[in-house]
Amino acid sequence: MGIKKVSLTIRPDDKQSIPLVYDLIQFLNNEGVSVLLPDVQIFQEEGLNRYICDEETFVQSPDLIIVIGGDGTFLRTARQFSETDKLIFGVNKGRLGFLTEFSPEEAKLYLADILRGRYHVKDRSMLEVVLMSNRRESQRIVFLNDAVISRGAFSRPIQLRLEIDDEFLNVYSGDGLIIATPTGSTAYSLSAGGPIVTPSVQDVYIINPVCPHMLGLRPMIVSSHKKLRARVLTDCENLLLTIDGQVAIHIEGNNEILFKKSERKIHFITHPERNYYDILRQKLGWGKNLH
């Protein structure tokens, strides 16, 4: 069938990416590909109304999604398109990203191949978080990087009772708790002392305590087929559940938060000349003093 329709997205306030948007639209139109843009103010101001469409059309219609920005923009887009099984092509406007692997200078070159069916795809697993209040589900969200239970501005430690597959694990006390996918292992979890898990390992997740008040508490790698239940024992007003560092949900004492593997996956196009370990070395500065 080939790629006939593309949805293109940027951060809603990213005016610096507008010239690249114009360039890619012209390139895609010349290739006979239709372009869809989300209904956001920045595109209206730039006179791109002819490409703007409603949310359902933008999400459901394309054969390919182009994300221009950093990994944060990619994460937001991944959640938005998580139910569609669409291909995602990430163009990085800053430093090399873990998810947005292609530079603006490379975009058209590799898009020409992609439109002709020449590309490499890798899948990334997602997790699902379910917030329970009074034993009823109040919210359900999938995430690609991590979910964090934190105390916000509250000065005292928070306490959480943790169970895996309904078996008691521990009562945790500290500043917060990170639940990270392999993709998210190089984000907040890494800065909190967690392990790096290569994204090719899709059947695990990380339970990583933040500043625990017990020296014996350490990060755990758990099968993604196991269900984690966290019950909030601390009752205060500033507790938060943060999804991919972008969506903040207020939680309360006695709320239960369930984490489990999602059936959804993200399918993203990878750079044919750059692998995950190349990006890891560049992002973390490995091996710089060895040459």
matplotlib code that plots the C-alpha trace (Angstrom):
import matplotlib.pyplot as plt

x = [0.0, 2.8, 2.7, 0.1, -0.8, 1.5, 0.6, 3.3, 3.6, 5.8, 5.8, 2.9, 5.3, 8.2, 8.4, 12.0, 10.8, 8.4, 10.9, 11.5, 7.8, 7.4, 10.3, 8.9, 5.4, 6.8, 8.9, 6.0, 3.6, 6.1, 6.2, 2.4, 1.9, -0.8, 0.1, -2.1, -1.4, -3.0, -5.3, -2.9, -2.4, 1.1, 0.0, -2.9, -0.6, 1.7, -1.0, -1.0, -4.8, -5.2, -3.4, -5.1, -7.6, -9.6, -8.1, -9.7, -8.5, -5.1, -4.7, -6.5, -5.8, -2.1, 0.2, 3.2, 3.7, 6.6, 7.7, 9.9, 11.5, 13.1, 12.3, 9.6, 7.7, 8.1, 6.7, 3.7, 3.1, 3.6, 0.8, -1.4, -1.0, -0.6, -3.9, -3.2, -0.1, 1.2, 4.9, 6.7, 9.7, 11.5, 13.5, 15.6, 15.9, 18.4, 21.0, 20.8, 17.8, 17.2, 13.9, 14.2, 17.2, 17.3, 18.8, 16.9, 19.6, 18.9, 15.1, 14.4, 17.1, 15.8, 12.1, 12.7, 13.6, 10.8, 8.2, 9.5, 9.3, 13.0, 13.3, 14.0, 11.4, 11.8, 9.0, 9.0, 6.8, 4.5, 3.1, -0.3, -1.2, -4.6, -5.6, -8.1, -10.2, -12.6, -12.0, -13.2, -11.1, -10.8, -8.1, -6.2, -3.1, -0.4, 3.2, 6.4, 9.0, 8.0, 5.3, 6.4, 4.7, 6.1, 5.4, 5.4, 6.1, 5.3, 8.3, 7.7, 8.4, 5.6, 4.7, 3.5, 2.5, 3.7, 2.4, 3.4, 0.7, -1.2, 1.8, 3.2, 6.6, 7.4, 6.2, 8.2, 9.1, 11.0, 10.7, 9.0, 8.8, 9.7, 8.1, 10.1, 10.0, 13.3, 12.9, 12.6, 15.6, 17.9, 15.6, 14.7, 15.3, 18.9, 19.5, 18.0, 20.5, 18.5, 20.0, 20.1, 17.9, 18.3, 15.0, 15.2, 14.3, 10.6, 9.2, 10.5, 10.0, 12.0, 10.8, 13.1, 12.8, 13.8, 15.8, 14.5, 14.7, 16.0, 19.5, 18.4, 15.9, 17.3, 15.9, 14.3, 13.8, 10.5, 8.8, 6.2, 3.8, 3.7, 1.2, 2.4, -0.1, 0.9, -1.4, -0.8, -0.5, 0.3, -2.6, -1.6, -2.6, 0.5, 1.0, 1.4, 1.4, 3.4, 3.3, 6.3, 7.2, 4.3, 1.0, 0.5, -2.4, -3.2, -3.5, -4.7, -4.3, -5.7, -5.7, -4.4, -2.2, -1.9, 0.9, 0.9, 2.0, 0.1, -0.9, 0.1, 3.5, 5.2, 6.6, 9.3, 11.7, 15.3, 18.4, 20.0, 23.6, 23.3, 22.4, 21.2, 24.7, 26.1, 23.4, 24.1, 27.8, 27.2, 24.5, 26.4, 29.9, 31.3, 34.8, 35.6, 39.0, 40.1, 41.1]
y = [0.0, 2.4, 5.7, 8.1, 10.2, 11.6, 13.3, 15.8, 17.2, 19.5, 20.9, 23.5, 26.4, 25.3, 28.2, 27.3, 24.1, 25.9, 26.3, 22.5, 21.9, 24.0, 22.1, 18.7, 19.6, 20.7, 17.6, 15.2, 17.0, 16.7, 12.9, 12.7, 12.4, 14.2, 16.0, 16.4, 18.9, 19.1, 22.0, 24.1, 27.8, 27.8, 26.3, 28.6, 31.6, 30.3, 30.1, 26.3, 26.0, 23.9, 21.1, 21.3, 18.6, 17.4, 15.2, 11.9, 12.4, 13.4, 10.3, 7.6, 8.5, 8.6, 5.8, 7.5, 10.0, 12.5, 14.0, 17.0, 17.9, 16.0, 12.9, 14.7, 15.5, 11.9, 10.6, 12.8, 11.7, 8.0, 8.2, 10.0, 7.3, 4.3, 2.7, 3.0, 0.8, 3.5, 4.0, 6.9, 8.8, 11.1, 14.1, 15.7, 19.5, 19.4, 17.0, 13.4, 11.7, 8.2, 8.2, 11.0, 9.5, 11.5, 15.0, 17.7, 17.5, 13.7, 13.9, 14.2, 11.8, 9.0, 9.9, 9.3, 5.7, 5.3, 6.4, 3.6, 1.0, 0.9, 1.3, -0.5, -0.7, -1.5, -2.0, -0.5, -2.0, 0.2, -0.2, 0.7, 2.5, 2.3, 4.7, 3.2, 5.4, 3.8, 0.5, 2.1, 2.8, 6.6, 6.8, 4.5, 5.7, 3.9, 5.2, 4.6, 5.9, 5.9, 6.7, 8.3, 8.5, 11.5, 13.7, 17.0, 19.8, 17.7, 17.5, 14.2, 10.9, 9.1, 5.5, 2.9, -0.7, -2.7, -6.1, -8.1, -10.4, -9.9, -11.0, -8.6, -7.1, -4.3, -1.1, 1.6, 4.9, 7.7, 10.6, 8.6, 5.6, 5.2, 2.5, 2.5, 0.6, -0.5, 2.6, 4.8, 3.1, 5.9, 8.7, 9.6, 6.1, 6.3, 9.5, 7.8, 5.0, 2.5, 0.1, 0.6, -2.0, -2.3, -1.7, -5.0, -6.6, -5.9, -8.2, -6.5, -3.2, -1.5, -0.7, 2.1, 3.8, 7.5, 8.3, 5.4, 5.6, 2.1, 1.2, -2.2, -0.9, -1.2, -1.1, -4.3, -5.6, -7.5, -9.5, -7.3, -10.2, -9.5, -6.9, -4.3, -2.8, 0.3, 1.5, 5.0, 4.9, 8.6, 11.0, 14.5, 17.0, 17.1, 13.6, 13.2, 10.5, 11.8, 10.0, 10.3, 13.6, 15.3, 14.4, 15.0, 13.4, 14.2, 11.1, 10.7, 8.4, 4.9, 5.3, 2.2, 2.4, -0.7, -1.2, -3.9, -4.6, -2.9, -4.8, -1.6, -1.1, 1.8, 1.1, 3.6, 3.8, 3.5, 5.0, 2.5, 3.8, 4.4, 1.9, 2.1, 1.7, 4.5, 6.8, 5.5, 6.3, 9.7, 10.7, 9.3, 10.3, 6.8, 6.2, 9.9, 9.6, 6.4, 7.8]
z = [0.0, 0.8, 2.7, 1.4, 4.4, 7.2, 10.5, 11.5, 15.0, 17.0, 20.5, 20.5, 21.3, 19.1, 16.6, 15.7, 14.0, 11.7, 8.8, 8.9, 9.0, 5.8, 4.2, 5.0, 3.9, 0.5, 0.2, 1.1, -1.2, -4.1, -3.3, -3.6, 0.2, 2.1, 5.3, 8.4, 11.2, 14.7, 15.4, 17.5, 17.5, 16.2, 12.8, 12.6, 13.1, 10.4, 7.8, 7.6, 8.0, 4.9, 6.5, 10.0, 10.8, 13.8, 16.5, 15.3, 11.7, 12.8, 15.0, 13.0, 9.3, 8.8, 7.6, 9.3, 12.1, 12.0, 15.4, 15.4, 18.7, 21.6, 23.5, 25.5, 22.3, 21.2, 24.5, 24.3, 20.7, 21.6, 24.2, 21.7, 19.0, 21.3, 20.2, 16.5, 15.7, 13.4, 12.5, 14.2, 12.7, 15.2, 14.1, 16.8, 17.0, 19.9, 21.0, 19.7, 21.4, 22.6, 20.7, 18.1, 16.3, 13.0, 12.6, 10.6, 7.9, 7.5, 7.6, 3.9, 2.8, 5.0, 4.4, 0.7, 1.6, 4.1, 1.5, -0.7, 2.1, 3.0, 6.7, 10.0, 12.7, 16.4, 19.0, 22.5, 25.2, 27.3, 30.8, 32.1, 35.3, 36.9, 39.7, 42.1, 44.5, 46.9, 45.1, 41.8, 38.8, 38.3, 35.6, 33.3, 31.3, 29.3, 29.4, 27.5, 30.0, 33.6, 36.2, 39.5, 42.8, 44.7, 47.7, 45.8, 48.3, 51.3, 53.6, 55.3, 53.6, 51.9, 52.7, 50.2, 50.7, 47.7, 46.5, 43.5, 42.1, 45.4, 47.5, 50.0, 49.1, 51.4, 53.0, 51.4, 53.0, 51.2, 48.7, 45.9, 43.8, 40.1, 37.9, 34.6, 31.4, 29.7, 27.5, 30.6, 32.3, 30.9, 32.2, 35.8, 37.0, 35.9, 37.8, 40.9, 40.7, 38.6, 36.1, 32.3, 30.6, 26.8, 25.1, 23.3, 26.7, 26.5, 29.2, 32.4, 34.3, 37.1, 40.6, 41.8, 45.2, 45.4, 48.5, 50.6, 54.4, 54.5, 53.2, 52.2, 49.6, 46.1, 42.6, 41.4, 37.9, 37.7, 34.9, 33.1, 33.5, 37.2, 38.5, 41.0, 43.5, 45.5, 48.3, 49.6, 53.4, 53.8, 53.9, 52.7, 50.0, 47.8, 46.6, 42.8, 40.2, 37.3, 33.9, 31.5, 33.3, 31.6, 33.1, 36.9, 38.7, 42.4, 44.6, 48.2, 51.1, 50.6, 46.8, 45.1, 42.0, 39.8, 37.3, 34.6, 31.1, 28.3, 25.2, 23.2, 21.7, 20.0, 16.5, 15.7, 12.7, 13.8, 12.2, 9.8, 10.6, 14.3, 17.0, 20.6, 22.0, 19.8, 21.3, 24.8, 24.5, 23.2, 25.7, 28.7, 27.6, 27.7, 26.3, 25.7, 27.4, 25.7, 22.4]

ax = plt.figure().add_subplot(projection="3d")
ax.plot(x, y, z, "-o")
ax.set_aspect("equal")
plt.show()
